[in-house]
Amino acid sequence: MRWELQRKNRFTKTPTLDHLASEGTRFTQAYTVAAVCVSSRYSFFTSRYSHVHGATNNNIPIRVAQILLPSILKHLGYQTAISGKLHFHPSDQDYDFDYFWSFNNEGPKKLETWPQYLTAKHGNIARQTIEKPFPDDPLGGDLGKLSYPKEDTQSFWITDRAIEFFNIRDQSKPFFLFVSYLEPHSPSRLAEPYWSQYEQNLEKTELSPTFVSGKEPALNRNGIARPGRHWVSDPKIAKAMTAAYHVKVTHIDDCIERLLDGLKKAGLERNTLIIFTSDHGNMLGDHNRWFKGVPYEGSARIPLIIKAPQNSSYAETFNCGKTVQELVESIDVMPTILDVVGKPLPEDSGFQGKSLTQLVAGKTDHWKNIVFSERTGIFVRSGKYKLIQHDPETGGQYELYDLEIDPLETKNLSNDPVLKTVLEELKQKLEAWQKDDPPVPKYPGLEPKFAPAEREPKRRKAT
């Protein structure tokens, strides 16, 4: 989910996130290490890159058992809960969450899921979309108006379960709550008042500067053009889907307002570490692309806001409305959490992230200031330069961008002779990163868990 929505659509309202950023620290150059849902969440929970833990795409399990963040916190005496999506494989495990409220039908299924709730209240879920402007388009068909009220939407239900946890938890234990919304991800099904907001904002919505009406999709490696839901060339559909996305961001902001209010009413606000982030972004029509999974900024850049517990020693440095502009990765969040709760990760190269606490404190002399990410392509960003390699398994083409002067990634500099040294240095960094394959780290008193029950996933080869 993009943070900088206002740069294109000033009508997008995120007062809750704005306020949270003013009270915490916002990281303006945060990247996911894998711009697809499951890979990103495994990396978030292991502090390891996806080619290391093995879940390199959705529907692919980790290669071997891992040390997961919920397992560590449960081992340390925390009560753990998830409300929302996880999508780990196998899907019937609890992954060391004491409470598992599923937005779909995953987990141990001891608690009611959202589909069960909605079906019991409104009947057949498939019949709840009553208006679809583009029913026959692969992408536009995602957009529709819901017949039921906002209180029964998936995101409100996820929020309700999280607030319920505040009230039923074991008050003798600290807690870890993972609130995992699907939105603003597709499908774009909107209840009132959000559907009316979408209609009001539709004509004011601006398309990406790099969107070209009628542009044909690029051929894949087999020479076939398959636009599907990851390509948009119709400006009406692009505008409608963009407007809906931004309204869904407001929907999530409303849910987070309720969530934080519930935290406050439960008397937990002052001693709770609050983190807002995302698995990945959305291209929103940049270069006519939609969704995630590509090595460009719209897909790989993510929001990250951290507010420390008000009664902790970290409050003075984190809770002052600052912005941090150094490059950070999603795998840095897990070691940061454990630092703030006073249980830092052991010195083990298997944990590949780095705690953000020293960076926020202004001690940047030894900060890595480099990020990597992977999915259909891989990239490294160091300083202002970003090097992308497409189809690394087959030695695919490179793209080099200077993001200071070209943030929209429109001018490929990979053949610029002036930047030959920069290109070669970044190639070497990519190659070394892909070859780095540390074993599963050790954690005192805790064994790796949740090994895949079925096949071993295919791994990307180093190039």
C-alpha positions as CSV (number, residue, x, y, z in Angstrom):
1,M,0.0,0.0,0.0
2,R,1.5,3.3,-1.0
3,W,2.0,6.1,1.5
4,E,2.5,8.9,-0.9
5,L,-1.0,8.8,-2.4
6,Q,-1.5,12.5,-2.0
7,R,1.0,13.3,-4.6
8,K,-1.4,12.1,-7.3
9,N,-4.8,12.3,-5.7
10,R,-5.2,14.9,-3.0
11,F,-8.7,13.8,-2.1
12,T,-7.4,10.6,-0.5
13,K,-7.8,11.0,3.3
14,T,-5.7,9.1,5.8
15,P,-6.0,11.2,9.0
16,T,-5.3,8.2,11.3
17,L,-2.1,7.3,9.5
18,D,-1.1,10.9,9.3
19,H,-1.5,11.3,13.0
20,L,0.4,8.0,13.7
21,A,3.3,9.3,11.6
22,S,3.3,12.6,13.5
23,E,3.6,10.7,16.8
24,G,6.1,8.1,15.6
25,T,8.8,7.7,13.0
26,R,8.1,7.3,9.2
27,F,10.6,5.6,7.0
28,T,10.4,7.2,3.5
29,Q,12.6,4.7,1.7
30,A,11.3,1.3,2.9
31,Y,11.3,-1.6,0.6
32,T,9.8,-5.1,0.7
33,V,12.4,-7.8,0.0
34,A,9.8,-9.7,-2.1
35,A,6.9,-7.9,-3.8
36,V,4.3,-10.7,-3.4
37,C,2.2,-11.5,-0.4
38,V,3.4,-14.9,1.0
39,S,7.1,-14.4,0.2
40,S,7.0,-11.0,1.9
41,R,5.3,-12.2,5.1
42,Y,7.7,-15.2,5.5
43,S,10.5,-12.7,5.2
44,F,8.9,-10.4,7.7
45,F,8.5,-13.3,10.2
46,T,12.0,-14.8,9.6
47,S,14.2,-11.8,8.9
48,R,15.5,-13.7,5.9
49,Y,15.3,-13.1,2.1
50,S,12.9,-15.2,0.2
51,H,15.5,-17.1,-1.8
52,V,16.9,-18.2,1.5
53,H,13.7,-19.4,3.3
54,G,12.5,-20.8,0.0
55,A,8.9,-19.4,-0.3
56,T,9.7,-17.4,-3.5
57,N,6.1,-17.0,-4.6
58,N,2.5,-17.5,-3.4
59,N,1.5,-21.1,-2.9
60,I,5.0,-22.2,-2.3
61,P,6.0,-23.3,1.2
62,I,9.3,-22.6,3.0
63,R,12.1,-25.1,2.0
64,V,12.9,-26.2,5.6
65,A,11.6,-25.4,9.1
66,Q,12.3,-21.9,10.2
67,I,12.4,-19.7,13.3
68,L,9.3,-17.5,13.1
69,L,8.6,-14.3,15.0
70,P,5.4,-15.5,16.6
71,S,7.3,-18.6,17.8
72,I,10.0,-16.5,19.4
73,L,7.5,-14.2,21.1
74,K,5.4,-17.1,22.3
75,H,8.6,-18.7,23.7
76,L,9.3,-15.5,25.5
77,G,5.9,-15.6,27.3
78,Y,3.8,-13.6,24.9
79,Q,0.2,-14.4,24.0
80,T,-0.1,-14.3,20.2
81,A,-2.9,-13.6,17.8
82,I,-3.6,-13.0,14.2
83,S,-6.7,-11.4,12.7
84,G,-6.7,-11.5,8.9
85,K,-4.6,-13.1,6.2
86,L,-1.5,-15.3,6.4
87,H,-1.6,-17.8,3.5
88,F,1.3,-19.9,4.8
89,H,1.6,-23.5,3.7
90,P,0.4,-25.9,4.9
91,S,-2.6,-23.8,5.5
92,D,-4.1,-25.7,8.4
93,Q,-1.3,-24.9,11.0
94,D,-1.5,-22.3,13.7
95,Y,2.0,-21.0,13.2
96,D,2.2,-20.4,16.9
97,F,-0.7,-18.0,17.1
98,D,-2.9,-18.7,20.1
99,Y,-5.8,-17.0,18.4
100,F,-6.2,-17.4,14.7
101,W,-9.1,-15.4,13.1
102,S,-8.9,-16.1,9.4
103,F,-10.2,-13.7,6.7
104,N,-10.6,-16.8,4.5
105,N,-10.5,-20.4,5.5
106,E,-7.0,-21.1,6.8
107,G,-5.5,-21.9,10.2
108,P,-6.7,-24.5,12.7
109,K,-10.3,-23.3,12.2
110,K,-11.1,-23.3,15.9
111,L,-12.6,-19.8,15.5
112,E,-15.2,-18.5,13.2
113,T,-13.8,-17.2,9.8
114,W,-15.1,-14.2,8.0
115,P,-16.7,-16.2,5.2
116,Q,-18.6,-18.2,7.8
117,Y,-19.7,-15.0,9.5
118,L,-20.8,-13.4,6.2
119,T,-22.6,-16.5,4.9
120,A,-24.5,-16.9,8.2
121,K,-25.6,-13.2,8.1
122,H,-26.2,-12.6,4.3
123,G,-26.3,-15.9,2.5
124,N,-24.4,-16.7,-0.6
125,I,-21.2,-14.5,-0.7
126,A,-20.9,-14.8,-4.5
127,R,-24.2,-12.9,-4.9
128,Q,-23.3,-9.9,-2.8
129,T,-21.9,-7.7,-5.6
130,I,-24.8,-5.7,-7.0
131,E,-23.1,-3.3,-9.4
132,K,-20.1,-4.0,-11.7
133,P,-19.1,-1.3,-14.2
134,F,-16.7,-3.6,-16.1
135,P,-18.0,-7.1,-15.6
136,D,-16.2,-8.6,-18.6
137,D,-12.7,-7.2,-18.2
138,P,-10.1,-9.3,-16.4
139,L,-9.1,-6.4,-14.2
140,G,-12.1,-4.2,-14.2
141,G,-14.3,-7.1,-13.2
142,D,-12.8,-6.8,-9.7
143,L,-14.7,-3.5,-9.2
144,G,-18.1,-3.6,-7.7
145,K,-20.6,-2.4,-5.1
146,L,-21.5,-4.6,-2.2
147,S,-25.0,-5.1,-1.0
148,Y,-24.1,-5.4,2.7
149,P,-23.0,-2.5,5.0
150,K,-19.4,-1.5,5.8
151,E,-19.8,-3.1,9.3
152,D,-19.8,-6.6,7.6
153,T,-16.9,-6.0,5.3
154,Q,-13.9,-8.1,5.6
155,S,-11.7,-5.3,6.9
156,F,-14.3,-4.3,9.6
157,W,-14.6,-7.9,10.7
158,I,-10.8,-8.2,11.0
159,T,-10.8,-5.0,13.1
160,D,-13.6,-6.3,15.3
161,R,-11.7,-9.5,16.0
162,A,-8.6,-7.6,16.9
163,I,-10.5,-5.4,19.3
164,E,-12.1,-8.6,20.7
165,F,-8.7,-9.9,21.5
166,F,-7.8,-6.9,23.6
167,N,-10.7,-7.8,25.8
168,I,-10.4,-11.6,26.1
169,R,-6.6,-11.9,26.2
170,D,-4.7,-13.2,29.2
171,Q,-3.9,-10.0,31.0
172,S,-1.0,-11.6,32.9
173,K,1.0,-11.9,29.7
174,P,2.3,-9.4,27.1
175,F,0.8,-9.9,23.7
176,F,1.7,-9.9,20.0
177,L,-1.2,-9.1,17.6
178,F,-0.8,-9.3,13.8
179,V,-3.7,-7.5,12.1
180,S,-3.4,-8.4,8.5
181,Y,-5.8,-6.7,6.1
182,L,-6.3,-7.8,2.5
183,E,-7.3,-4.3,1.3
184,P,-6.4,-2.2,-0.5
185,H,-5.5,-5.3,-2.5
186,S,-8.0,-6.6,-5.1
187,P,-10.8,-7.3,-5.5
188,S,-12.2,-3.8,-5.3
189,R,-15.6,-4.5,-3.8
190,L,-16.8,-1.4,-1.9
191,A,-19.7,-1.0,0.6
192,E,-21.3,2.3,1.4
193,P,-20.2,5.0,2.1
194,Y,-17.1,4.0,0.2
195,W,-18.9,3.3,-3.1
196,S,-20.3,6.8,-3.1
197,Q,-16.9,8.2,-2.3
198,Y,-15.5,6.3,-5.3
199,E,-18.2,7.8,-7.5
200,Q,-17.6,11.3,-6.2
201,N,-13.8,11.0,-6.7
202,L,-13.7,9.2,-10.0
203,E,-13.4,12.2,-12.3
204,K,-10.9,13.9,-10.1
205,T,-8.6,10.8,-10.2
206,E,-5.4,11.3,-12.1
207,L,-3.7,8.6,-14.1
208,S,0.0,7.7,-13.7
209,P,2.3,10.0,-15.7
210,T,3.7,6.9,-17.3
211,F,0.4,5.4,-18.3
212,V,-0.2,5.2,-22.1
213,S,-3.7,4.7,-23.4
214,G,-4.0,1.6,-25.6
215,K,-0.5,0.4,-24.9
216,E,0.0,-3.3,-25.7
217,P,1.6,-5.5,-23.1
218,A,5.1,-6.6,-23.5
219,L,5.7,-10.2,-24.8
220,N,6.7,-12.7,-22.2
221,R,9.6,-15.1,-22.5
222,N,7.5,-17.3,-24.8
223,G,6.7,-14.5,-27.1
224,I,3.1,-14.2,-25.9
225,A,1.2,-11.1,-24.8
226,R,-1.0,-11.9,-21.8
227,P,-2.5,-8.8,-20.3
228,G,-4.7,-10.5,-17.8
229,R,-5.1,-8.6,-14.5
230,H,-1.6,-7.3,-14.4
231,W,-1.8,-5.0,-17.3
232,V,-4.2,-2.1,-18.0
233,S,-4.5,-0.1,-21.3
234,D,-8.0,1.3,-21.1
235,P,-7.9,4.7,-19.4
236,K,-11.5,4.3,-18.1
237,I,-10.6,1.1,-16.3
238,A,-7.3,2.5,-15.1
239,K,-9.0,5.6,-13.6
240,A,-11.8,3.6,-12.0
241,M,-9.5,1.1,-10.4
242,T,-7.2,3.8,-9.2
243,A,-10.1,5.7,-7.7
244,A,-11.3,2.6,-6.0
245,Y,-7.9,1.8,-4.6
246,H,-7.6,5.2,-3.0
247,V,-11.0,4.9,-1.4
248,K,-10.0,1.5,0.0
249,V,-7.0,3.2,1.6
250,T,-9.4,5.5,3.3
251,H,-11.4,2.4,4.4
252,I,-8.3,0.9,6.0
253,D,-7.5,4.2,7.7
254,D,-11.0,4.2,9.2
255,C,-10.4,0.6,10.4
256,I,-7.0,1.5,12.0
257,E,-8.7,4.5,13.8
258,R,-11.1,2.0,15.3
259,L,-8.3,-0.4,16.1
260,L,-6.2,2.2,17.9
261,D,-9.3,3.5,19.7
262,G,-9.9,-0.1,20.9
263,L,-6.3,-0.3,22.1
264,K,-6.7,2.9,24.1
265,K,-10.0,1.9,25.6
266,A,-8.4,-1.4,26.8
267,G,-5.8,0.7,28.6
268,L,-2.9,-0.7,26.4
269,E,-1.9,2.4,24.4
270,R,1.0,3.5,26.5
271,N,2.9,0.2,26.6
272,T,2.3,-1.1,23.1
273,L,4.7,-1.0,20.2
274,I,2.7,0.0,17.1
275,I,4.0,-0.8,13.6
276,F,2.2,0.0,10.3
277,T,3.6,-1.5,7.1
278,S,2.6,-3.5,4.0
279,D,3.6,-6.7,2.1
280,H,4.1,-4.8,-1.1
281,G,2.7,-1.9,-3.2
282,N,0.6,-1.7,-6.3
283,M,1.8,-0.3,-9.7
284,L,-1.6,1.6,-10.1
285,G,-1.0,2.0,-13.9
286,D,2.7,3.0,-13.7
287,H,4.0,1.8,-17.1
288,N,0.5,0.4,-17.7
289,R,1.1,-2.3,-15.0
290,W,-1.2,-3.2,-12.3
291,F,-0.8,-5.1,-9.0
292,K,2.5,-6.3,-7.5
293,G,5.4,-8.7,-8.2
294,V,7.5,-6.5,-10.5
295,P,10.8,-4.8,-9.6
296,Y,9.6,-1.2,-9.9
297,E,9.0,1.4,-7.2
298,G,5.2,1.2,-7.2
299,S,5.4,-2.5,-6.4
300,A,8.4,-2.7,-4.2
301,R,8.2,0.5,-2.1
302,I,6.2,0.1,1.1
303,P,5.0,2.3,4.0
304,L,6.6,1.9,7.4
305,I,5.6,3.7,10.5
306,I,6.9,2.8,14.0
307,K,5.7,4.2,17.3
308,A,7.5,2.9,20.4
309,P,5.7,2.2,23.7
310,Q,5.3,5.5,25.5
311,N,6.8,4.2,28.7
312,S,9.8,2.6,27.0
313,S,13.4,4.0,26.7
314,Y,12.8,4.1,22.9
315,A,10.0,6.6,23.1
316,E,12.3,9.6,23.1
317,T,13.9,8.7,19.8
318,F,11.0,7.1,17.9
319,N,8.0,9.2,19.0
320,C,8.7,12.6,17.7
321,G,7.3,12.7,14.2
322,K,10.6,12.3,12.4
323,T,11.2,10.9,9.0
324,V,14.1,8.6,8.2
325,Q,15.4,8.7,4.6
326,E,18.0,5.9,4.7
327,L,17.2,2.8,2.8
328,V,15.6,0.1,4.9
329,E,14.1,-3.4,4.2
330,S,11.1,-5.3,5.5
331,I,13.4,-7.9,7.1
332,D,14.7,-5.1,9.4
333,V,11.3,-4.9,11.3
334,M,11.6,-8.3,13.1
335,P,15.0,-7.5,14.8
336,T,13.6,-4.0,15.6
337,I,10.6,-5.5,17.4
338,L,12.8,-7.7,19.5
339,D,15.2,-4.9,20.3
340,V,12.4,-2.7,21.6
341,V,10.9,-5.4,23.8
342,G,14.3,-6.0,25.3
343,K,15.0,-9.4,23.8
344,P,17.4,-8.7,20.8
345,L,18.1,-11.4,18.3
346,P,21.3,-13.4,18.9
347,E,24.2,-12.5,16.7
348,D,23.6,-15.0,13.9
349,S,24.1,-14.4,10.2
350,G,21.0,-16.5,9.5
351,F,18.9,-13.4,10.6
352,Q,19.6,-11.1,7.7
353,G,17.8,-8.0,8.8
354,K,19.2,-5.2,11.0
355,S,17.5,-3.5,13.8
356,L,16.4,0.1,13.1
357,T,16.8,1.4,16.6
358,Q,20.3,2.8,16.1
359,L,19.4,4.3,12.8
360,V,16.4,6.1,14.3
361,A,18.7,7.3,17.1
362,G,20.9,9.0,14.4
363,K,23.8,6.6,14.5
364,T,24.1,6.0,10.8
365,D,27.8,5.6,10.3
366,H,27.5,1.9,9.9
367,W,24.1,1.6,8.4
368,K,23.9,-0.7,5.4
369,N,22.0,1.7,3.2
370,I,21.3,-0.9,0.5
371,V,18.2,-2.9,-0.3
372,F,17.5,-6.0,-2.3
373,S,14.2,-7.5,-3.6
374,E,13.1,-10.4,-5.7
375,R,10.2,-12.1,-7.5
376,T,9.9,-12.1,-11.3
377,G,13.0,-10.0,-11.4
378,I,15.6,-9.0,-8.8
379,F,17.0,-5.6,-8.0
380,V,19.5,-3.8,-5.7
381,R,19.3,-0.2,-4.7
382,S,22.4,1.5,-3.3
383,G,22.3,5.2,-2.8
384,K,20.5,6.8,-5.7
385,Y,21.1,4.0,-8.2
386,K,18.8,1.0,-8.7
387,L,19.8,-2.0,-10.9
388,I,17.1,-4.4,-12.0
389,Q,17.7,-7.8,-13.7
390,H,14.7,-9.5,-15.4
391,D,14.5,-13.3,-15.6
392,P,17.7,-13.9,-13.6
393,E,17.5,-17.6,-14.1
394,T,18.1,-17.1,-17.8
395,G,20.5,-14.1,-17.5
396,G,17.9,-11.6,-18.5
397,Q,18.4,-8.0,-19.4
398,Y,19.4,-5.2,-17.0
399,E,17.9,-1.8,-16.3
400,L,19.7,0.9,-14.4
401,Y,17.9,4.0,-13.0
402,D,19.0,7.1,-11.2
403,L,16.1,7.5,-8.8
404,E,17.0,11.0,-7.7
405,I,16.5,12.5,-11.2
406,D,14.2,9.8,-12.5
407,P,11.9,8.5,-9.8
408,L,9.4,7.2,-12.3
409,E,12.0,4.9,-13.8
410,T,11.6,6.0,-17.4
411,K,15.2,6.3,-18.6
412,N,17.3,3.1,-18.6
413,L,20.9,3.9,-18.1
414,S,22.4,0.4,-18.3
415,N,24.1,1.2,-21.6
416,D,25.5,4.6,-20.5
417,P,29.3,4.3,-20.7
418,V,29.7,7.0,-18.0
419,L,28.0,4.6,-15.5
420,K,29.8,1.4,-16.5
421,T,31.6,1.2,-13.2
422,V,28.3,1.7,-11.2
423,L,26.7,-1.0,-13.3
424,E,29.4,-3.5,-12.7
425,E,29.6,-2.8,-9.0
426,L,25.8,-3.3,-8.6
427,K,25.9,-6.5,-10.7
428,Q,28.5,-7.9,-8.3
429,K,26.3,-6.9,-5.3
430,L,23.4,-8.7,-6.9
431,E,25.4,-11.8,-7.6
432,A,26.9,-12.0,-4.1
433,W,23.4,-11.5,-2.5
434,Q,21.9,-14.3,-4.5
435,K,24.7,-16.7,-3.6
436,D,24.4,-15.9,0.1
437,D,22.5,-18.8,1.7
438,P,23.0,-18.9,5.5
439,P,21.6,-21.8,7.4
440,V,18.5,-21.5,9.6
441,P,19.6,-19.4,12.5
442,K,19.8,-20.7,16.1
443,Y,17.6,-19.3,18.8
444,P,18.2,-20.3,22.5
445,G,15.6,-22.9,23.6
446,L,13.7,-22.9,20.4
447,E,13.7,-25.3,17.5
448,P,12.7,-24.4,13.9
449,K,9.1,-25.3,13.1
450,F,6.5,-25.7,10.5
451,A,8.5,-27.6,7.8
452,P,6.7,-28.1,4.5
453,A,4.6,-31.2,4.5
454,E,4.7,-31.8,0.8
455,R,7.0,-30.9,-2.1
456,E,10.3,-29.0,-1.9
457,P,9.9,-25.7,-3.6
458,K,12.0,-24.8,-6.6
459,R,14.8,-22.4,-5.8
460,R,16.1,-19.6,-8.0
461,K,19.6,-20.2,-9.2
462,A,22.3,-17.6,-8.6
463,T,23.4,-15.8,-11.7
